[in-house]
Amino acid sequence: MKLYNSATRSKDEFVPNHPDIVKMYTCGPTVYHFAHIGNLRTYIFEDFLVRTLKYYGYKVNHIVNITDVGHLTSDADSGDDKMEKGAAREGKSVWDIAKFYTDAFMADWHRLNIQEPTRWTPATQHIQEQIDLVKTLEEKGYTYRTSDGIYFDSLKFPRYADFARLDVENLRKGSRIDMGEKKNATDFALWKFSPKDKKRAMEWDSPWGVGFPGWHIECSAMAMKYNGPTLDIHCGCTDHIRVHHTNEIAQSEGSFDEAERAKGPWVKYWLHNEFLILEGGKTVAQGKSTYWMITELPYFVATGNCVDARGHLYIGNASNDVTTPRISRILIFDPGAFIISTRACRAAEDNLLLFNKNFLILTFPQASLKKSTKESGFGEHPDISNSVSFEEAQTAEPKDFRASLVKTLLPILFASSSFIPFYLFLLFFLWLFVP
């Protein structure tokens, strides 16, 4: 099996570090608002990967984080914490926001029939692990202190630019970022101090003072806790390459001792999915009118790997190239039913040969399609309390469409005896040709 590896920019033969188990980590949601279909497309891509690995006989130790603290609105370690921004928007506590949007994300996850990971890892439940990793980096000389936090000195990690092929010198010379007390434009926060004039809703004691972890440190700390010092596969979206995943590599490999460094890189295979590109070239999240959630779309078809020469994914009829490969899951939504291809969910088993047949229909509550009048501009999320559970979805059998047709047509057949030949012919025709 070959995988396209973002680290080497090539298709590499997949050889895990251990013969029978694949250690895998994937970046999860920041739970301050609903996930849109572009976000969810990432997890469909990763689900196909996990199912394929299992088909080839591997046991997959799959870790997915939940960012419920520390993700600031700017990659430059400035701005508001997204969780606190969500709390201010809705007049709730950050803990209530985290719980509500985590539940909403899980409901969407199960609607898509995505397999559960080995473990979900919320950042707020792993604060000590993050503190311990920062302490290790401090002991190895990679950190420095400013008035607002503890920062990683990227200049001390010689391979910092390698993964994303960054031109660090020009970045430093031409940076428009207000660097404040940062030594280099590419330095990043490991631990942020709480403001002295107010108490944050989410803050913890640390050796450096009261504060909260930076966004990047959580992934390294939790990945290494549950998968050891090295990973076989790390997944995410392409927008994570230049900053988030570059910073993860620096802080993870910076913490290595000599024995760990001798084993090779922190991650052997990096896999990234592209943005969901809409007709007109916009991404799903580039405007209020295109922030689409799966529950507010009356009818939508997404082909997860319909890619053009530029690597852009298209939905619906946005691509007119009939030769474009369509080798992923089809999702069709209407207000009363959720239809998903079971063949696609079991992609590895039948190699998608019958990809768009034998749909599994899961009936969900009628979803409201009315757009929210809130200032945020996002759509309403319907009641999820009566949705089909993940366990029910896994054990459900595909409906027999021909049997359903018989049940529908038989009453008409017996009620209109004069048209019996016609209905018999219609029934026979449907039986033969309707898949």
N, C-alpha and C positions, 0 to 999 in steps of 0.2 A: 504494500500500500504506500502511495506517495502523498505527501501533504505539501501545500504551498507554505513555505516558512518565511514569515516577514523578516526574520533576522538575516537570512541568507539571500532573500529575494529570488528564491528558486524552489522548484519542486524537489523535495528531499525524501528519500526512502525512510519510512517510519520504523525506527528501531528504538523501543523504549529502554530506559535505564535498567529495568528489571523485566525478565522475559514474560511474566504472566500478569503484571499489574501496570496500569497507566495512572500516573499521578497528574491530576488535571485541576486547574484553577481558572474560574471565569469571573470577570467583573460583573457584579450584580447592580441592582437599581439604587439610586438615591431617592429615598421614600419621602419626598416633600410634596409630590403631586402624582397624578395618574401617569402611567406609562402610555406613550403613543405607539402606533403600529411600527414605527421605525425602531424604537427601543425593543419591542417584542420580537421583531424580525431577527435580532441578534441571538435571542435564546432559541429560536427555531433552528438557526444555523448550528448552534452548539448542540442541540438535541440530535440532529442528524449525525453529527460527529460522534457523540456518545453511543448512539445506537449502532453505528458502523463498527466502532471499536469493540463493542460487546459481541457483535456478529462474528468478528474475527477471533473471538475467544478470550479477549482481555477482560479482566476485572478492572473497573474504572473507579478510582477514588476521586470523586468529583466534588469540589468545594466551590460554593457560590456565596459571595459576601453580600451583605445588606448595609449600605452606607446610611446610617441614621445619625451621624454627627460629623462635623469637620470639613464638609465639602463646601468651600466658599464659592461665591458667584464668579470669581475670577481665578484663572490658572496662575495668576501672579501673586497668589496668597493674600489677596485683598478682597474687600467687599464683605457682604453679610454671609453668615452661615445659611445655606439653603433651607435647613430645617427651621431656623428661627424666622426666616423670611416666610415660609409656609405657615408658621404659627401666627405671625402678625397678619397675614392675608385673611385668615379664617377665624381669628379671635379664639384660638385654642392653645393648649400647651404643646410644646414640642413633642412631648411623649405621646400625647393624643394623636398628633399629626403622624408620627412614626408608626403608631399602631394601625391607624385607619388606612394609610396608603400602603403599608406592608400587606394588610389583608386584601386590599384591592388588587395589588400586584399578584398575590398568590391566586386570586380568583381568575385573573387573566391567564396566568401560567397554566392552571388546570383546564381552562377553556380550550387552550391550544393543545391539550393532551401531551404536554412536555413531561418527560420523566423527571421524578424528583431527584435532586442531587444527593450525594452521600450525606452532605451536611450543609445547612444554611448557617452563615456566620455573621450575625449583626456586629457592627463595629463597637457599639456601646457595651457589649458583653465581653470584649477583649481589650479593655483599656490597659490592664497590667502588661499584657503581651506587647502592646505597642510601646509602653514606657520602657520595658526591658530592652527592646530592640534599639530605641534611641540611646539608652545608656551604653549599649555595646558599641554603637557608632561613635559616641562621645569618647569612649575609652580608646578607640582606634584612631582618634584624631580627625574625624571627618566633620565635626560640627563646630559651630560658633554661636555665640549668644548675642541677640540684639535686644532692644527695649520691648519688642513685641513677641519674641519667641526664640526657639532654638532652630537653627537652620543647617542644612547640609551644604557643605562647601563642594560644589561640583567640580571645581578646578583640581581638587585633590583626588578625583577619580578619573584616571587618564582615558578610560574607554567610554566616558559619558556620551560623546557624540556619535559613537559607532552605530548603535541600533537604528536611530532615526536618520542617519547620514546628515547630521546637523553641521552647518557652518557656524561653529560656536564663536569664532573670532568676529565675524560680521554681525552676528547676533548681539554680541557685547558692545560693539562699536555703534550699531544703529538702533539699539533698543529704545523704544518709546515708553517703556514701562517705568513708572516712578519707583526706582529701586529702593528708596529709603535707605536703610542701613545694610541692605544686602551687598555682599562683596561682588557678586557676579549676577548677571541677568538670569542665568540658568540655575541659580541656587533656589532651594525650596524649603518650606517650613516642615519641620518634623513635629514640633510642639508649639502651639500658640498660647500666649498668656491671656488670661481674662482681663478685660478693661478694669482699671483701678477704681473707676467712678461708678461702676454698676456690676451687679451679680448676673452672670449668665445662667440660663436655665439648665444648660448642660456644661458642667465643669468638674474637674477632678484634681485632687492633690497630686503633685509629682515632685521629684527631686529638684526641679527648677522653679517651682511655684505653681499656683492654681491656674488651670487652663484646660486645653482640649487638644487632641491629636490632630496633626495635619491630615489631609485627605489621603496622600500617597502611602503613608506608613501602615495603614490598616491592612492593605492587601498583602504586603510582604510579611507582616507579623502573623496573619491568620493562615496564609498559604504555607508558611514554614512550620507553623504549629501542627497542622493536620496532614501535611505531606512531606515533612522533612526539609532538609536544606536545599534540595533540588527538585524541579518539576520536569515532567515530560512535555506537558502542553499547557500553555496559557492562552486564553482567548479574550477577545474584546472587539470593539469597533475601531475603525481606522483612525478616528479622531483621538484615540488614546496613545498613538504611537509617539508623537513628538514630545509630549510632556509626561503624562501619567505613567506610561509603561517604561519610558526612558528613566524616570525617577525611581520607579520600582526596581529596575535592574541595578541602578547605582547604589541604592540603600541596601538591597539584599546582598549583592556581591561584596559590597563594602564591609558587611558584617562577617564575612567568611573568615575562618581560620585557614591555616596552610593546607590542612587535610581536605577541607571542603573545596578550597580553590583548585586543588589538584584534580577533582572529579569533573571539572568542566564548568560551563556556564550555569547560572541559576535556572534558566529555562532552556530546554533543548529545541522545542518547536513553538513558535509564536504564530497563532492563527487569528486573522482579523477579517471581519466582514465589512463591506462597503455600506454607505448610506442608502437609505431608501429614497430614490429620486423620483419625483413626480413629473407629470407632463409640464413642460415649461422650465424644467431644470431646478426647481426648488426641492429642498429636502422637506421631510414631513414637519419638522419643527421650526421652519423658517418664517412662520407667521401664524397668527391666531386662526386664520381660516384653514390652515393645513395641519393643525395639531389634532390629528385624528386618533381616536381610541377605538378599539375593536367593537365596543358596545354601542357606539353611536353611528355606525355605518350601516345603512339599510341593505346595501349590496356592494360587495367588494371582492375583487379577486387579486391575490398577490402571488406571484411566482417567485419563490425565494432565491433562485439563482438564474434569473433572466437578465443576462449581462451583455452589454454592448462592448464595442472595441475599447471604450474608455474605462471600462470596469464599473459602469453605472448600472444599478439595478432598476428595473422598470416595473410598474404595476399596471394591471388592466391592459388597455390597448395602447399604452404610451409608446411601445416599441412596435414599429411596422415591419420589422425584420422577421419573417416567418422562419428563418433558419436559426434564430437565436435559441440556444439550448434552454430547455425548460425542464429542469431535473430536480425540482423541489416540491414543497408542499403547497397545494392549492387551498386557499381559505375563502369560503363564501359565507357572507353574513347577511341575514335579513332580520327584521325586528323580532321574529318569533322562533327562529331556528338557527342552529349553528352546525354547519356541515363541514366535516374535515375528512380528508382522505386517509383511511386506515392503511392503505397500501403505502402511502408516503410516510406515515408514522413508523412503518416497519421497513424503511427504505433498504436497509442492508439485506433483509431476508429475501426480497424478490427483485432487488436491484432496480426498483422503480419501473419494471417492464409494463405493469398495468397501473401506472401512476394515477390516472384520473378516473378510475372505476371503483365500484364497490364502496361508496361513501358511507361513513358512519354518521348518523344523524343524532345529535344530542339536543334535546329540546331545553331551552332556557326561558326564563320569564320574559314577557314582552318588554323590550327595552324602549325607553323614551328617547326620541330622536331630537327633542327640543334642545337647542343650544342654551348654554348657561348665560344668564344675564350678568354674571359676576364680572368684575373688572378684569379678572385674569383672562377672559375670553375662551377658556377651555370648556368643552362640553360637559354635560351632566353625566355622571356614572350611574347606571341603574342599580336597583336593589340586587345584591348578590347573595342574599341569604338562602334562596331556594335553588341555586344553581346546582347542576349535576356535579357531584364530587369527583375528585381525581380518581378515587378508587372505583367508583361506578363507571367512569369513562374507560378505565383500563379493562374492565371485565365485560363491558357491553359488546353485544354482537352486532354486526352490520345488518341493517334492515333488508329483508328480501323484497325488492321492489316489485317483482312479478307477483308474489303472494299478495302484496298490497293492492295491485291492480285487479287481481281476481276478486278480492273482497269488495272492491269498489264497484266493479262491473256486474257481479252476480245479481245484486238486487235489481239493477236496471234490466238485466237479461230476463228475469222471471216476471218483472212487471210489464214488459212489452213483448208479449209472445209473438206478435206479428213480425217483429224484427229479429227473431232468434238467429236466422242465418247470418245476418249482418253482424250481430254482436259476437257470434261464435267466430266468424272470420277475423274481426277486430281483436278478439281475445287471443286467438291463435297467432296473429301477426305480432302483437305486443310480446307474447311469450317468447317468440323466436328471436326478435330483433332488439328488444329493449335490454340493455346490459344490466 
